[in-house]
Amino acid sequence: MTDKLTFGPVRIEEDIHVEVEVAPGWLDDKDDWEALRRRAEIVAKEIKRHVDGWASVGVRSKSKEVCPFCCNDWEVVEEGDGFNMPPGTPLCCEKAQEAFKATAEGASG
Ligand SMILES: [Zn+2]
């Protein structure tokens, strides 16, 4: 007999997946995302064709916004940031800042 009552939640599994990371092919650049997506779709098709026991097989990807000039993450000046630049100005590189300025001038003029 225990004199201390223990009660609380029990953790149960809700969802189990198999993850497959796609390797670039011989001729693909590992940063060529369109080539990797095509390869991922081929791998998904091959899994469907050759493996039993799956409920669904699909290609899923993550994306993020990057600067078209320097490829760093896209970050801009926000109102009240204390920078001596207008809100919306990219922070990554001068080229992006020049393009932003030209676009802003074109829009107002
Ligand atoms: Zn940039």
Backbone and ligand atoms as CSV (ligand in chain L), in Angstrom:
chain,resi,resn,atom,element,x,y,z
A,1,MET,N,N,0.843,-1.196,0.000
A,1,MET,CA,C,0.000,0.000,0.000
A,1,MET,C,C,0.883,1.253,0.000
A,2,THR,N,N,0.549,2.205,-0.882
A,2,THR,CA,C,1.296,3.461,-0.899
A,2,THR,C,C,0.488,4.547,-0.206
A,3,ASP,N,N,1.173,5.304,0.592
A,3,ASP,CA,C,0.460,6.403,1.251
A,3,ASP,C,C,0.507,7.688,0.420
A,4,LYS,N,N,1.308,7.667,-0.689
A,4,LYS,CA,C,1.379,8.860,-1.542
A,4,LYS,C,C,0.659,8.571,-2.861
A,5,LEU,N,N,-0.339,9.379,-3.172
A,5,LEU,CA,C,-1.093,9.214,-4.413
A,5,LEU,C,C,-0.323,9.882,-5.558
A,6,THR,N,N,-0.013,9.137,-6.594
A,6,THR,CA,C,0.624,9.742,-7.763
A,6,THR,C,C,-0.344,9.710,-8.920
A,7,PHE,N,N,-0.534,10.865,-9.523
A,7,PHE,CA,C,-1.461,10.969,-10.639
A,7,PHE,C,C,-0.983,12.059,-11.574
A,8,GLY,N,N,-1.052,11.833,-12.865
A,8,GLY,CA,C,-0.631,12.841,-13.832
A,8,GLY,C,C,-0.800,12.302,-15.228
A,9,PRO,N,N,-0.436,13.099,-16.223
A,9,PRO,CA,C,-0.619,12.676,-17.612
A,9,PRO,C,C,0.339,11.553,-17.999
A,10,VAL,N,N,-0.072,10.793,-18.996
A,10,VAL,CA,C,0.750,9.738,-19.573
A,10,VAL,C,C,1.052,10.156,-21.007
A,11,ARG,N,N,2.311,10.081,-21.424
A,11,ARG,CA,C,2.666,10.466,-22.796
A,11,ARG,C,C,2.433,9.295,-23.739
A,12,ILE,N,N,1.690,9.548,-24.832
A,12,ILE,CA,C,1.448,8.524,-25.846
A,12,ILE,C,C,1.922,9.040,-27.201
A,13,GLU,N,N,2.315,8.151,-28.088
A,13,GLU,CA,C,2.703,8.537,-29.446
A,13,GLU,C,C,1.449,8.900,-30.222
A,14,GLU,N,N,1.505,9.979,-30.993
A,14,GLU,CA,C,0.367,10.396,-31.802
A,14,GLU,C,C,0.614,10.194,-33.287
A,15,ASP,N,N,1.876,10.198,-33.659
A,15,ASP,CA,C,2.183,10.326,-35.067
A,15,ASP,C,C,3.590,9.776,-35.293
A,16,ILE,N,N,3.743,8.850,-36.202
A,16,ILE,CA,C,5.075,8.321,-36.490
A,16,ILE,C,C,5.315,8.394,-38.000
A,17,HIS,N,N,6.437,8.976,-38.383
A,17,HIS,CA,C,6.797,9.125,-39.793
A,17,HIS,C,C,8.170,8.518,-40.059
A,18,VAL,N,N,8.399,8.155,-41.298
A,18,VAL,CA,C,9.741,7.816,-41.764
A,18,VAL,C,C,10.238,9.040,-42.525
A,19,GLU,N,N,11.416,9.525,-42.200
A,19,GLU,CA,C,11.968,10.662,-42.936
A,19,GLU,C,C,13.056,10.181,-43.878
A,20,VAL,N,N,13.037,10.697,-45.070
A,20,VAL,CA,C,14.039,10.349,-46.072
A,20,VAL,C,C,14.689,11.645,-46.539
A,21,GLU,N,N,15.985,11.787,-46.320
A,21,GLU,CA,C,16.693,12.965,-46.831
A,21,GLU,C,C,17.227,12.626,-48.212
A,22,VAL,N,N,16.906,13.454,-49.170
A,22,VAL,CA,C,17.286,13.177,-50.549
A,22,VAL,C,C,18.721,13.636,-50.790
A,23,ALA,N,N,19.511,12.758,-51.375
A,23,ALA,CA,C,20.896,13.099,-51.709
A,23,ALA,C,C,20.941,13.632,-53.132
A,24,PRO,N,N,21.754,14.656,-53.375
A,24,PRO,CA,C,21.881,15.130,-54.753
A,24,PRO,C,C,22.508,14.054,-55.633
A,25,GLY,N,N,22.166,14.066,-56.903
A,25,GLY,CA,C,22.732,13.096,-57.845
A,25,GLY,C,C,24.140,13.491,-58.244
A,26,TRP,N,N,24.764,12.663,-59.056
A,26,TRP,CA,C,26.139,12.892,-59.507
A,26,TRP,C,C,26.314,14.275,-60.118
A,27,LEU,N,N,25.347,14.671,-60.937
A,27,LEU,CA,C,25.526,15.895,-61.718
A,27,LEU,C,C,24.845,17.104,-61.084
A,28,ASP,N,N,24.122,16.884,-59.968
A,28,ASP,CA,C,23.379,17.982,-59.358
A,28,ASP,C,C,24.253,18.746,-58.376
A,29,ASP,N,N,24.129,20.052,-58.410
A,29,ASP,CA,C,24.701,20.914,-57.382
A,29,ASP,C,C,23.834,20.744,-56.138
A,30,LYS,N,N,24.446,20.594,-54.947
A,30,LYS,CA,C,23.625,20.355,-53.753
A,30,LYS,C,C,22.766,21.574,-53.386
A,31,ASP,N,N,23.066,22.748,-53.929
A,31,ASP,CA,C,22.232,23.926,-53.689
A,31,ASP,C,C,21.230,24.173,-54.821
A,32,ASP,N,N,21.121,23.214,-55.759
A,32,ASP,CA,C,20.151,23.351,-56.841
A,32,ASP,C,C,18.832,22.764,-56.350
A,33,TRP,N,N,17.982,23.618,-55.776
A,33,TRP,CA,C,16.775,23.146,-55.090
A,33,TRP,C,C,15.760,22.556,-56.044
A,34,GLU,N,N,15.697,23.037,-57.288
A,34,GLU,CA,C,14.758,22.457,-58.245
A,34,GLU,C,C,15.165,21.030,-58.593
A,35,ALA,N,N,16.466,20.810,-58.749
A,35,ALA,CA,C,16.961,19.458,-59.035
A,35,ALA,C,C,16.690,18.535,-57.849
A,36,LEU,N,N,16.902,19.042,-56.618
A,36,LEU,CA,C,16.640,18.223,-55.424
A,36,LEU,C,C,15.156,17.896,-55.294
A,37,ARG,N,N,14.296,18.853,-55.642
A,37,ARG,CA,C,12.846,18.593,-55.579
A,37,ARG,C,C,12.454,17.507,-56.589
A,38,ARG,N,N,12.980,17.604,-57.816
A,38,ARG,CA,C,12.695,16.577,-58.836
A,38,ARG,C,C,13.168,15.207,-58.343
A,39,ARG,N,N,14.362,15.164,-57.760
A,39,ARG,CA,C,14.898,13.908,-57.243
A,39,ARG,C,C,14.020,13.387,-56.093
A,40,ALA,N,N,13.559,14.280,-55.209
A,40,ALA,CA,C,12.690,13.882,-54.094
A,40,ALA,C,C,11.395,13.264,-54.623
A,41,GLU,N,N,10.842,13.840,-55.688
A,41,GLU,CA,C,9.607,13.300,-56.251
A,41,GLU,C,C,9.839,11.909,-56.848
A,42,ILE,N,N,11.009,11.703,-57.442
A,42,ILE,CA,C,11.351,10.374,-57.976
A,42,ILE,C,C,11.487,9.373,-56.830
A,43,VAL,N,N,12.177,9.776,-55.738
A,43,VAL,CA,C,12.349,8.889,-54.574
A,43,VAL,C,C,10.983,8.529,-53.984
A,44,ALA,N,N,10.069,9.509,-53.871
A,44,ALA,CA,C,8.721,9.251,-53.339
A,44,ALA,C,C,7.990,8.228,-54.209
A,45,LYS,N,N,8.089,8.386,-55.530
A,45,LYS,CA,C,7.455,7.436,-56.457
A,45,LYS,C,C,8.026,6.032,-56.282
A,46,GLU,N,N,9.353,5.960,-56.124
A,46,GLU,CA,C,10.007,4.656,-55.959
A,46,GLU,C,C,9.590,3.990,-54.646
A,47,ILE,N,N,9.437,4.777,-53.580
A,47,ILE,CA,C,8.982,4.214,-52.298
A,47,ILE,C,C,7.577,3.648,-52.465
A,48,LYS,N,N,6.691,4.406,-53.122
A,48,LYS,CA,C,5.312,3.929,-53.342
A,48,LYS,C,C,5.311,2.617,-54.127
A,49,ARG,N,N,6.182,2.525,-55.122
A,49,ARG,CA,C,6.213,1.367,-56.001
A,49,ARG,C,C,6.798,0.131,-55.306
A,50,HIS,N,N,7.808,0.327,-54.447
A,50,HIS,CA,C,8.579,-0.818,-53.956
A,50,HIS,C,C,8.409,-1.147,-52.480
A,51,VAL,N,N,7.736,-0.298,-51.712
A,51,VAL,CA,C,7.637,-0.513,-50.267
A,51,VAL,C,C,6.171,-0.605,-49.863
A,52,ASP,N,N,5.855,-1.574,-48.975
A,52,ASP,CA,C,4.509,-1.690,-48.420
A,52,ASP,C,C,4.460,-1.017,-47.056
A,53,GLY,N,N,3.246,-0.746,-46.573
A,53,GLY,CA,C,3.064,-0.293,-45.197
A,53,GLY,C,C,3.000,1.201,-45.011
A,54,TRP,N,N,2.844,1.948,-46.075
A,54,TRP,CA,C,2.746,3.413,-45.914
A,54,TRP,C,C,1.294,3.853,-46.101
A,55,ALA,N,N,0.896,4.928,-45.413
A,55,ALA,CA,C,-0.435,5.511,-45.573
A,55,ALA,C,C,-0.407,6.627,-46.606
A,56,SER,N,N,0.667,7.379,-46.627
A,56,SER,CA,C,0.842,8.400,-47.663
A,56,SER,C,C,2.335,8.652,-47.836
A,57,VAL,N,N,2.725,8.991,-49.034
A,57,VAL,CA,C,4.116,9.340,-49.321
A,57,VAL,C,C,4.077,10.648,-50.091
A,58,GLY,N,N,4.772,11.650,-49.624
A,58,GLY,CA,C,4.762,12.934,-50.310
A,58,GLY,C,C,6.062,13.675,-50.097
A,59,VAL,N,N,6.246,14.717,-50.868
A,59,VAL,CA,C,7.437,15.550,-50.745
A,59,VAL,C,C,7.049,16.798,-49.958
A,60,ARG,N,N,7.804,17.077,-48.907
A,60,ARG,CA,C,7.552,18.258,-48.085
A,60,ARG,C,C,8.845,19.066,-48.033
A,61,SER,N,N,8.732,20.381,-48.057
A,61,SER,CA,C,9.941,21.196,-47.999
A,61,SER,C,C,9.701,22.413,-47.112
A,62,LYS,N,N,10.785,23.009,-46.659
A,62,LYS,CA,C,10.709,24.262,-45.915
A,62,LYS,C,C,11.269,25.353,-46.815
A,63,SER,N,N,10.804,26.559,-46.612
A,63,SER,CA,C,11.354,27.655,-47.399
A,63,SER,C,C,11.603,28.850,-46.492
A,64,LYS,N,N,12.422,29.758,-46.972
A,64,LYS,CA,C,12.668,31.001,-46.238
A,64,LYS,C,C,12.951,32.089,-47.250
A,65,GLU,N,N,12.820,33.336,-46.823
A,65,GLU,CA,C,13.094,34.461,-47.708
A,65,GLU,C,C,14.558,34.863,-47.566
A,66,VAL,N,N,15.223,35.009,-48.712
A,66,VAL,CA,C,16.622,35.431,-48.732
A,66,VAL,C,C,16.787,36.595,-49.700
A,67,CYS,N,N,17.875,37.308,-49.562
A,67,CYS,CA,C,18.200,38.422,-50.460
A,67,CYS,C,C,18.570,37.867,-51.836
A,68,PRO,N,N,18.036,38.456,-52.923
A,68,PRO,CA,C,18.388,37.957,-54.260
A,68,PRO,C,C,19.831,38.271,-54.661
A,69,PHE,N,N,20.484,39.166,-53.924
A,69,PHE,CA,C,21.863,39.538,-54.284
A,69,PHE,C,C,22.906,38.744,-53.502
A,70,CYS,N,N,22.725,38.650,-52.172
A,70,CYS,CA,C,23.768,38.016,-51.352
A,70,CYS,C,C,23.314,36.679,-50.739
A,71,CYS,N,N,22.029,36.328,-50.875
A,71,CYS,CA,C,21.459,35.057,-50.376
A,71,CYS,C,C,21.444,34.941,-48.846
A,72,ASN,N,N,21.724,36.018,-48.120
A,72,ASN,CA,C,21.551,35.982,-46.668
A,72,ASN,C,C,20.062,36.070,-46.343
A,73,ASP,N,N,19.684,35.665,-45.110
A,73,ASP,CA,C,18.285,35.757,-44.691
A,73,ASP,C,C,17.785,37.191,-44.872
A,74,TRP,N,N,16.511,37.306,-45.300
A,74,TRP,CA,C,15.917,38.609,-45.586
A,74,TRP,C,C,15.478,39.276,-44.289
A,75,GLU,N,N,16.165,40.341,-43.906
A,75,GLU,CA,C,15.800,41.120,-42.722
A,75,GLU,C,C,15.732,42.584,-43.121
A,76,VAL,N,N,14.706,43.275,-42.629
A,76,VAL,CA,C,14.540,44.684,-42.982
A,76,VAL,C,C,14.432,45.539,-41.727
A,77,VAL,N,N,14.692,46.830,-41.891
A,77,VAL,CA,C,14.552,47.795,-40.793
A,77,VAL,C,C,13.077,47.895,-40.419
A,78,GLU,N,N,12.803,47.757,-39.125
A,78,GLU,CA,C,11.432,47.933,-38.612
A,78,GLU,C,C,11.327,49.316,-37.985
A,79,GLU,N,N,10.097,49.819,-37.932
A,79,GLU,CA,C,9.833,51.102,-37.266
A,79,GLU,C,C,10.371,51.045,-35.834
A,80,GLY,N,N,11.147,52.050,-35.439
A,80,GLY,CA,C,11.622,52.105,-34.061
A,80,GLY,C,C,12.868,51.275,-33.779
A,81,ASP,N,N,13.514,50.718,-34.836
A,81,ASP,CA,C,14.735,49.930,-34.653
A,81,ASP,C,C,15.938,50.800,-34.288
A,82,GLY,N,N,15.841,52.102,-34.559
A,82,GLY,CA,C,16.943,53.001,-34.242
A,82,GLY,C,C,17.977,53.115,-35.353
A,83,PHE,N,N,17.731,52.476,-36.505
A,83,PHE,CA,C,18.655,52.635,-37.632
A,83,PHE,C,C,18.373,53.964,-38.322
A,84,ASN,N,N,19.389,54.522,-38.957
A,84,ASN,CA,C,19.219,55.773,-39.694
A,84,ASN,C,C,18.792,55.463,-41.137
A,85,MET,N,N,17.831,54.540,-41.273
A,85,MET,CA,C,17.311,54.145,-42.591
A,85,MET,C,C,15.806,53.983,-42.461
A,86,PRO,N,N,15.056,54.218,-43.550
A,86,PRO,CA,C,13.601,54.084,-43.454
A,86,PRO,C,C,13.164,52.625,-43.257
A,87,PRO,N,N,12.014,52.406,-42.590
A,87,PRO,CA,C,11.488,51.045,-42.413
A,87,PRO,C,C,11.359,50.340,-43.766
A,88,GLY,N,N,11.661,49.070,-43.791
A,88,GLY,CA,C,11.590,48.282,-45.031
A,88,GLY,C,C,12.933,48.155,-45.721
A,89,THR,N,N,13.930,48.963,-45.285
A,89,THR,CA,C,15.258,48.894,-45.911
A,89,THR,C,C,15.926,47.560,-45.545
A,90,PRO,N,N,16.417,46.803,-46.532
A,90,PRO,CA,C,17.107,45.537,-46.237
A,90,PRO,C,C,18.394,45.786,-45.448
A,91,LEU,N,N,18.732,44.853,-44.562
A,91,LEU,CA,C,19.913,45.011,-43.709
A,91,LEU,C,C,21.135,44.262,-44.224
A,92,CYS,N,N,20.964,43.354,-45.196
A,92,CYS,CA,C,22.031,42.417,-45.538
A,92,CYS,C,C,23.183,43.015,-46.339
A,93,CYS,N,N,22.883,43.810,-47.368
A,93,CYS,CA,C,23.972,44.278,-48.233
A,93,CYS,C,C,23.612,45.591,-48.924
A,94,GLU,N,N,24.639,46.274,-49.406
A,94,GLU,CA,C,24.449,47.567,-50.071
A,94,GLU,C,C,23.639,47.432,-51.352
A,95,LYS,N,N,23.840,46.349,-52.095
A,95,LYS,CA,C,23.120,46.156,-53.353
A,95,LYS,C,C,21.611,46.115,-53.121
A,96,ALA,N,N,21.197,45.387,-52.072
A,96,ALA,CA,C,19.772,45.298,-51.749
A,96,ALA,C,C,19.250,46.658,-51.296
A,97,GLN,N,N,20.082,47.396,-50.546
A,97,GLN,CA,C,19.672,48.722,-50.072
A,97,GLN,C,C,19.515,49.682,-51.254
A,98,GLU,N,N,20.439,49.598,-52.240
A,98,GLU,CA,C,20.331,50.440,-53.438
A,98,GLU,C,C,19.075,50.093,-54.232
A,99,ALA,N,N,18.782,48.786,-54.371
A,99,ALA,CA,C,17.586,48.351,-55.102
A,99,ALA,C,C,16.316,48.808,-54.384
A,100,PHE,N,N,16.316,48.715,-53.041
A,100,PHE,CA,C,15.165,49.175,-52.253
A,100,PHE,C,C,14.952,50.669,-52.459
A,101,LYS,N,N,16.052,51.425,-52.414
A,101,LYS,CA,C,15.982,52.879,-52.562
A,101,LYS,C,C,15.447,53.245,-53.954
A,102,ALA,N,N,15.956,52.567,-54.984
A,102,ALA,CA,C,15.507,52.824,-56.359
A,102,ALA,C,C,14.027,52.496,-56.515
A,103,THR,N,N,13.577,51.394,-55.892
A,103,THR,CA,C,12.172,50.995,-55.969
A,103,THR,C,C,11.290,52.019,-55.250
A,104,ALA,N,N,11.742,52.473,-54.061
A,104,ALA,CA,C,10.974,53.450,-53.281
A,104,ALA,C,C,10.883,54.773,-54.026
A,105,GLU,N,N,11.989,55.185,-54.646
A,105,GLU,CA,C,11.987,56.445,-55.422
A,105,GLU,C,C,11.092,56.321,-56.645
A,106,GLY,N,N,11.132,55.156,-57.293
A,106,GLY,CA,C,10.292,54.907,-58.473
A,106,GLY,C,C,8.821,54.922,-58.110
A,107,ALA,N,N,8.474,54.401,-56.923
A,107,ALA,CA,C,7.081,54.314,-56.491
A,107,ALA,C,C,6.523,55.692,-56.134
A,108,SER,N,N,7.387,56.572,-55.560
A,108,SER,CA,C,6.893,57.866,-55.125
A,108,SER,C,C,6.997,58.919,-56.248
A,109,GLY,N,N,7.869,58.681,-57.229
A,109,GLY,CA,C,8.064,59.694,-58.255
A,109,GLY,C,C,7.344,59.456,-59.499
L,1,ZN,ZN,ZN,21.771,41.099,-49.571
